Amino acid sequence: MNILRVAWADLRRIAKDRMALVWLFLMPLGMAFMFGAALRGHPPGATWIPVIDLDRRELSPVFAEQLRGEGCEIDVKGPEAQEELRRKWPYGVVIPAGFSQAILEGRRVKVALIKGQGSPEKILEVQTCLLRGIVRFTKGLAVAEVSRHPWGEASRAALREALARPQLLSVSRLSDRTLRPPPEGFSQSLPGMLVMFVLQMVLTYGGVTLVVDRAGGRLRRLLGTPAGKWETCSGKILARVLLGCGQAAVLLGAAAWIFRLPLGDHPLFLAPVVLSLALCAGALSAVAGRLCQTEKQVILLAIFGSMVFSAIGGCWWPIEIVPDSMKTAAMFTPSYWAMHGLQSVLYFGRSFQAVAVDCGALLIFTAAAGLAAALLWRRAEG
C-alpha cells in the first residue's frame, strides 16, 4: 500500500504541471504528424516514357501502342523533340528511321534507349517496360508473319490480333500477410515519436522529481517513514513505469483513432514492449536523478540523451536506409530494440517469438541502468 501511495504522490505532482499534457501527448502527436508527412511515400504511378518516332510509318505507331499496353505512360514525340531529349529529359526511347521498312523486309533493327541523368531505379523501370514491349511485339510479328506478306489492312489486322492474344506464360502476383513493406510515413513516425518521447518525458519528470526531493529533503524524510527504503524506491520506480505506460497507451490509441493506423494482428503483444520500454526509461531516470544536481541539468540530459538514442536507434528515419556500421551501433541503444519490437507487432504480424528478443534486450538495459543507479545512490549515502 505504501508503494502505491508514493507512486500516486509522484504522479499527482506531475499532473499539476500545466505543460505536462502538452509534452506528454500533444507534442509527440504533432511531431509524428510532421515526420510522417515528410516520410510518407506516394503510390506508384505509370512509368512515363517519352518516345521519339523518327520513322512515322506503318509499324512505329503499333509499336508505341504496344508499349502503352505494358502499363507505361507513353508520350510520342516527333523528330523535333531530339533537342529536348538532350537538354531536359532524364531518358527517352528513339524509334529509328526505317524501322517499319526493316521489319517488313525481315531485317534487324535497333530501338535506342537514351539514358541521361535519371535515377537508376527509374531507368531500370523504363528498360523493363521496353524489353517487355519488344518481346511481345516480336512475338506478334512472328505469329502474324508480317515479313512474308505485303503490308495492308489484312496484315495490320493480323498483327493487332496477334498482339491481343493472352500470354501463355505469365507472372502471378500473390500477397502474403508475412511479406510486408518496411513502414513509412505515419507508420514509421508514430512508433518513433512514441519511443523518443517516452524516454524523454520519463527521464525529465522522473529525474526532476528525484532532484527536487533530494534537494528539499523530501527523499530523506520519506526514507525515514515506516514505508522504508524498499517501499519508497519501489514506489518511485512504479510512478515512472506508470507514466511511460500511460503515455504510450494514449499515443497508440490516438494513432488508431486520428491516423487510422492498425495496431497489428496481435495488439496485446504491444503491452510487454511498452512495459519493457517504460522500465528501461524509469531506470535511466534514476541514474539521471543521481548524476544531476539541478532541474536544468536533468532536462538537458533528458533532451540530449533521448535525441541521440532516437537518431541512432531508427526513430527519425527507417533503420534500413543507414549504413551497416550505424545499424550495428543502433543495437547498443534501447530505442532500437523498442522500435523493432513495436514495428514487429504493429506492421509485421509477429507475436511472442519476435517480441521476446526485443523485450529481453530492453530488460538488459534496464538491469544495467538499475545497477548503475543503485551504486550511485549507495555511494551518495555513504
C-alpha positions as CSV (number, residue, x, y, z in Angstrom):
1,M,0.0,0.0,0.0
2,N,2.8,2.4,0.8
3,I,4.3,1.7,-2.7
4,L,1.1,2.9,-4.3
5,R,0.9,6.0,-2.1
6,V,4.5,7.0,-3.1
7,A,3.8,6.4,-6.7
8,W,0.4,8.2,-6.6
9,A,2.0,11.2,-4.9
10,D,4.7,11.5,-7.7
11,L,2.1,11.2,-10.4
12,R,-0.1,13.9,-8.8
13,R,2.9,16.3,-8.8
14,I,3.4,15.7,-12.5
15,A,-0.3,16.2,-13.2
16,K,-0.2,19.6,-11.6
17,D,2.3,20.8,-14.3
18,R,0.2,22.5,-16.9
19,M,2.7,21.8,-19.6
20,A,2.8,18.1,-18.9
21,L,-0.2,17.4,-21.1
22,V,1.5,19.2,-24.0
23,W,4.8,17.5,-23.7
24,L,3.4,14.0,-22.9
25,F,0.7,13.8,-25.5
26,L,0.3,16.8,-27.9
27,M,4.0,17.3,-28.8
28,P,4.6,13.7,-29.8
29,L,1.5,13.6,-31.9
30,G,2.5,16.8,-33.6
31,M,6.0,15.6,-34.2
32,A,4.6,12.3,-35.5
33,F,2.4,14.2,-38.0
34,M,5.3,16.3,-39.3
35,F,7.7,13.4,-39.6
36,G,5.0,11.2,-41.1
37,A,4.1,13.8,-43.7
38,A,7.7,14.2,-44.7
39,L,8.4,10.4,-44.9
40,R,5.2,9.4,-46.5
41,G,5.6,7.7,-49.8
42,H,3.5,8.2,-52.8
43,P,1.5,5.5,-54.6
44,P,3.4,4.2,-57.6
45,G,2.1,5.5,-60.9
46,A,2.6,4.5,-64.5
47,T,6.2,5.0,-65.7
48,W,6.4,8.0,-68.1
49,I,8.4,7.2,-71.2
50,P,8.9,9.8,-74.0
51,V,9.1,8.1,-77.4
52,I,10.6,9.9,-80.3
53,D,9.3,8.4,-83.5
54,L,11.7,9.1,-86.4
55,D,10.0,6.5,-88.6
56,R,6.4,7.6,-88.7
57,R,5.3,4.8,-90.9
58,E,3.2,1.6,-90.7
59,L,4.7,-0.2,-87.7
60,S,6.0,2.5,-85.4
61,P,2.6,3.6,-84.1
62,V,1.7,0.0,-83.5
63,F,4.9,-0.5,-81.5
64,A,4.3,2.6,-79.5
65,E,0.8,1.4,-78.7
66,Q,2.2,-1.9,-77.6
67,L,4.5,-0.1,-75.1
68,R,1.4,1.7,-73.7
69,G,-0.2,-1.7,-73.3
70,E,2.6,-2.7,-70.9
71,G,1.3,-0.2,-68.3
72,C,3.6,2.7,-69.3
73,E,2.6,6.3,-69.9
74,I,3.8,6.7,-73.4
75,D,4.3,10.2,-74.8
76,V,5.0,10.0,-78.5
77,K,7.1,12.9,-79.9
78,G,8.3,13.9,-83.4
79,P,11.8,14.4,-84.6
80,E,11.8,18.0,-83.3
81,A,11.9,16.6,-79.7
82,Q,15.5,15.3,-80.1
83,E,17.0,18.6,-78.8
84,E,14.6,18.5,-75.8
85,L,15.8,14.9,-75.1
86,R,19.4,16.0,-75.0
87,R,18.8,19.1,-72.8
88,K,15.9,18.2,-70.4
89,W,14.7,14.6,-70.3
90,P,16.3,12.1,-68.0
91,Y,15.8,9.3,-70.5
92,G,14.0,8.6,-73.7
93,V,13.2,5.9,-76.4
94,V,14.0,6.6,-80.0
95,I,12.4,4.6,-82.8
96,P,14.9,5.0,-85.7
97,A,14.0,6.0,-89.3
98,G,13.5,2.9,-91.5
99,F,12.0,1.0,-88.5
100,S,9.0,-0.2,-90.4
101,Q,10.7,-0.9,-93.7
102,A,13.4,-3.0,-92.0
103,I,10.8,-5.2,-90.2
104,L,8.7,-5.7,-93.3
105,E,11.9,-6.8,-95.1
106,G,12.9,-9.2,-92.3
107,R,15.9,-7.2,-91.3
108,R,17.1,-6.5,-87.7
109,V,16.5,-3.0,-86.3
110,K,17.6,-1.5,-83.0
111,V,15.4,0.7,-80.8
112,A,17.6,3.1,-78.8
113,L,17.1,3.8,-75.1
114,I,18.9,7.1,-74.3
115,K,20.0,7.3,-70.6
116,G,20.5,10.7,-69.2
117,Q,20.6,11.9,-65.5
118,G,17.6,9.9,-64.4
119,S,17.7,7.7,-61.2
120,P,18.9,4.1,-61.7
121,E,15.6,2.8,-60.4
122,K,13.5,4.8,-62.9
123,I,15.8,3.9,-65.8
124,L,15.5,0.2,-64.8
125,E,11.7,0.5,-64.9
126,V,11.9,2.1,-68.4
127,Q,14.2,-0.6,-69.6
128,T,12.0,-3.4,-68.2
129,C,8.9,-1.9,-69.9
130,L,10.8,-1.5,-73.1
131,L,12.1,-5.1,-73.1
132,R,8.6,-6.4,-72.4
133,G,7.2,-4.4,-75.2
134,I,9.9,-5.6,-77.6
135,V,9.3,-9.3,-76.7
136,R,5.5,-9.1,-77.1
137,F,5.9,-7.1,-80.4
138,T,8.4,-9.5,-81.8
139,K,6.1,-12.4,-80.9
140,G,3.2,-10.7,-82.7
141,L,5.3,-10.1,-85.8
142,A,6.2,-13.8,-85.9
143,V,2.7,-15.0,-85.3
144,A,1.2,-12.7,-88.0
145,E,4.1,-13.5,-90.4
146,V,4.3,-9.8,-91.3
147,S,7.6,-10.1,-93.2
148,R,6.1,-12.8,-95.5
149,H,3.1,-10.8,-96.7
150,P,2.5,-7.4,-98.3
151,W,1.6,-4.8,-95.7
152,G,-2.0,-3.8,-95.8
153,E,-5.2,-3.9,-93.8
154,A,-5.2,-7.7,-93.6
155,S,-1.6,-7.7,-92.3
156,R,-2.4,-4.9,-89.8
157,A,-5.5,-6.8,-88.5
158,A,-3.4,-10.0,-88.2
159,L,-0.7,-8.2,-86.2
160,R,-3.2,-6.5,-83.9
161,E,-4.9,-9.8,-83.3
162,A,-1.6,-11.5,-82.5
163,L,-0.7,-8.7,-80.1
164,A,-4.0,-9.0,-78.3
165,R,-3.6,-12.7,-77.6
166,P,-3.1,-13.5,-73.9
167,Q,0.3,-14.6,-72.8
168,L,0.8,-18.4,-72.4
169,L,3.3,-17.8,-69.6
170,S,2.7,-15.0,-67.1
171,V,3.8,-14.0,-63.7
172,S,1.2,-14.2,-60.9
173,R,1.5,-11.6,-58.2
174,L,0.3,-13.1,-54.9
175,S,0.4,-11.4,-51.5
176,D,1.0,-12.9,-48.1
177,R,0.5,-11.2,-44.7
178,T,4.0,-12.1,-43.7
179,L,5.5,-10.2,-46.6
180,R,5.0,-6.6,-45.9
181,P,7.0,-3.5,-46.9
182,P,9.0,-1.6,-44.3
183,P,6.9,1.1,-42.5
184,E,6.9,4.6,-44.0
185,G,5.1,7.8,-43.3
186,F,3.0,7.7,-40.1
187,S,3.7,4.0,-39.7
188,Q,7.4,5.0,-39.2
189,S,7.0,8.3,-37.4
190,L,4.3,7.3,-34.8
191,P,6.4,4.5,-33.1
192,G,9.5,6.6,-33.4
193,M,8.0,9.6,-31.6
194,L,6.4,7.3,-29.0
195,V,9.8,5.8,-28.2
196,M,11.6,9.1,-28.2
197,F,9.0,11.0,-26.0
198,V,8.6,8.1,-23.5
199,L,12.3,8.1,-22.9
200,Q,12.5,11.9,-22.9
201,M,9.5,12.5,-20.6
202,V,10.2,9.7,-18.1
203,L,13.8,10.9,-17.9
204,T,12.7,14.5,-17.5
205,Y,9.9,14.2,-15.0
206,G,11.4,11.2,-13.2
207,G,14.8,12.8,-12.9
208,V,13.5,16.2,-11.9
209,T,11.3,14.9,-9.1
210,L,14.2,12.9,-7.7
211,V,16.5,16.0,-7.8
212,V,13.8,18.2,-6.1
213,D,13.1,15.6,-3.5
214,R,16.8,15.2,-2.7
215,A,17.5,18.9,-2.6
216,G,14.5,19.7,-0.5
217,G,15.0,16.9,2.0
218,R,11.7,15.2,1.0
219,L,13.5,12.0,-0.1
220,R,15.4,11.8,3.3
221,R,12.1,12.2,5.2
222,L,10.4,9.5,3.0
223,L,13.2,7.1,3.8
224,G,12.7,7.8,7.5
225,T,9.0,6.9,7.4
226,P,7.5,3.4,8.1
227,A,7.5,2.9,4.4
228,G,11.2,2.4,4.5
229,K,13.8,2.4,1.7
230,W,12.5,-0.6,-0.2
231,E,8.9,0.6,-0.5
232,T,9.9,4.2,-1.2
233,C,12.3,3.2,-4.0
234,S,9.7,0.8,-5.4
235,G,7.0,3.5,-5.4
236,K,9.3,5.9,-7.2
237,I,10.0,3.3,-9.9
238,L,6.3,2.4,-10.2
239,A,5.4,6.0,-10.8
240,R,7.9,6.3,-13.7
241,V,6.7,3.0,-15.2
242,L,3.1,4.0,-15.0
243,L,3.9,7.4,-16.5
244,G,5.6,5.7,-19.5
245,C,2.9,3.1,-20.0
246,G,0.1,5.7,-19.8
247,Q,1.8,7.9,-22.3
248,A,2.4,5.1,-24.7
249,A,-1.2,3.8,-24.3
250,V,-2.6,7.3,-25.1
251,L,-0.4,7.7,-28.1
252,L,-1.2,4.3,-29.6
253,G,-4.9,4.9,-29.1
254,A,-4.6,8.3,-30.7
255,A,-2.7,6.8,-33.6
256,A,-5.5,4.3,-34.2
257,W,-8.2,7.0,-34.0
258,I,-6.5,10.0,-35.6
259,F,-4.1,8.5,-38.1
260,R,-6.2,5.4,-38.7
261,L,-3.2,3.1,-38.1
262,P,-3.9,-0.5,-37.4
263,L,-2.5,-2.0,-34.2
264,G,-1.3,-5.2,-35.8
265,D,-2.5,-8.8,-35.9
266,H,-1.7,-9.3,-32.2
267,P,-2.1,-5.9,-30.4
268,L,-1.9,-7.4,-27.0
269,F,1.8,-8.1,-27.6
270,L,2.4,-4.3,-27.6
271,A,2.0,-4.4,-23.8
272,P,5.2,-6.2,-23.0
273,V,7.2,-4.0,-25.4
274,V,5.7,-0.8,-23.8
275,L,6.3,-2.1,-20.3
276,S,9.9,-3.0,-21.0
277,L,10.5,0.4,-22.5
278,A,8.9,2.1,-19.5
279,L,11.0,0.0,-17.1
280,C,14.2,1.0,-19.0
281,A,13.2,4.7,-19.1
282,G,12.4,4.5,-15.3
283,A,15.8,3.0,-14.5
284,L,17.6,5.6,-16.7
285,S,15.7,8.4,-14.8
286,A,17.0,7.1,-11.5
287,V,20.5,7.4,-12.9
288,A,19.8,11.0,-14.2
289,G,18.3,11.9,-10.8
290,R,21.6,10.9,-9.1
291,L,24.0,12.3,-11.6
292,C,22.4,15.7,-12.0
293,Q,22.3,18.4,-9.3
294,T,19.7,20.8,-10.8
295,E,16.5,20.5,-12.7
296,K,18.1,22.2,-15.7
297,Q,20.8,19.6,-15.9
298,V,18.2,16.8,-15.8
299,I,16.2,18.5,-18.7
300,L,19.3,19.0,-20.8
301,L,20.4,15.4,-20.2
302,A,17.0,14.0,-21.0
303,I,16.6,16.0,-24.2
304,F,20.1,15.4,-25.5
305,G,20.1,11.7,-24.5
306,S,16.7,10.9,-26.0
307,M,17.6,12.7,-29.2
308,V,20.9,10.8,-29.6
309,F,19.2,7.5,-28.9
310,S,16.4,8.3,-31.3
311,A,18.7,9.3,-34.1
312,I,20.9,6.3,-33.8
313,G,18.1,3.8,-33.0
314,G,15.9,4.5,-36.0
315,C,13.2,6.7,-34.5
316,W,13.6,9.5,-37.0
317,W,14.1,7.5,-40.2
318,P,13.9,3.8,-41.2
319,I,16.9,1.9,-39.9
320,E,17.1,0.1,-43.2
321,I,18.5,3.1,-45.0
322,V,21.5,3.7,-42.8
323,P,25.0,2.1,-43.3
324,D,25.8,-1.3,-41.7
325,S,28.1,0.4,-39.2
326,M,25.2,2.6,-38.0
327,K,22.9,-0.5,-37.7
328,T,25.5,-2.2,-35.5
329,A,25.8,1.0,-33.3
330,A,22.0,1.2,-33.1
331,M,21.8,-2.2,-31.4
332,F,23.6,-0.7,-28.4
333,T,20.7,1.7,-27.8
334,P,17.3,0.9,-26.1
335,S,15.4,2.9,-28.7
336,Y,16.5,0.4,-31.4
337,W,15.0,-2.6,-29.6
338,A,11.9,-0.7,-28.6
339,M,11.3,0.4,-32.2
340,H,12.0,-3.1,-33.5
341,G,9.5,-4.6,-31.0
342,L,6.8,-2.1,-31.8
343,Q,7.1,-2.5,-35.5
344,S,7.3,-6.2,-35.3
345,V,3.8,-6.3,-33.7
346,L,2.3,-3.3,-35.5
347,Y,3.3,-3.9,-39.1
348,F,4.8,-7.4,-39.5
349,G,2.2,-9.5,-37.7
350,R,4.7,-11.0,-35.2
351,S,4.0,-12.1,-31.7
352,F,5.8,-13.6,-28.7
353,Q,8.7,-15.2,-30.6
354,A,9.9,-11.9,-32.1
355,V,8.9,-9.7,-29.1
356,A,10.7,-11.8,-26.6
357,V,14.1,-10.9,-28.1
358,D,13.3,-7.2,-28.1
359,C,11.9,-7.2,-24.6
360,G,14.9,-9.2,-23.4
361,A,17.3,-6.6,-24.8
362,L,15.3,-3.8,-23.1
363,L,15.4,-5.6,-19.8
364,I,19.1,-6.0,-20.1
365,F,19.4,-2.2,-20.5
366,T,17.0,-1.8,-17.5
367,A,19.2,-4.1,-15.3
368,A,22.3,-2.2,-16.3
369,A,20.8,1.2,-15.6
370,G,19.2,-0.1,-12.3
371,L,22.6,-1.4,-11.1
372,A,24.3,1.9,-12.0
373,A,21.5,3.8,-10.2
374,A,21.9,1.6,-7.1
375,L,25.7,2.1,-7.0
376,L,25.3,5.9,-7.4
377,W,22.8,6.2,-4.7
378,R,24.7,3.9,-2.3
379,R,27.9,5.9,-2.9
380,A,25.9,9.1,-2.2
381,E,24.5,7.8,1.0
382,G,28.0,6.6,2.1
